[in-house]
Amino acid sequence: MTIDKLIKKLEDIEGITRDAYSCCPEGDIGTDTSDTMYYINHVQDELEKLVIELKKDKYQLTNDAGS
């Protein structure tokens, strides 16, 4: 799998987690729903960090190859 395909797949998963978060009913803090929303939000954050890192790596690889 290329870096571009991996980034695309991770961005697709990010979109799915946004949809999952949006589908959760509002819950009071400490309820199962609020816990679910917390974990979905955490996954979104981690995916975003991963995509950013992969894009940096891709940029670095592209620039190194051109040198």
Buried (B, 14 or more C-beta within 10 A) or exposed (E): EEEEEBBEEBEEBBEEBEEBBEEEEEBEEEEEBBEBBEEBBEBBEEBBEBBEEBEEEBEEEEEEEEE
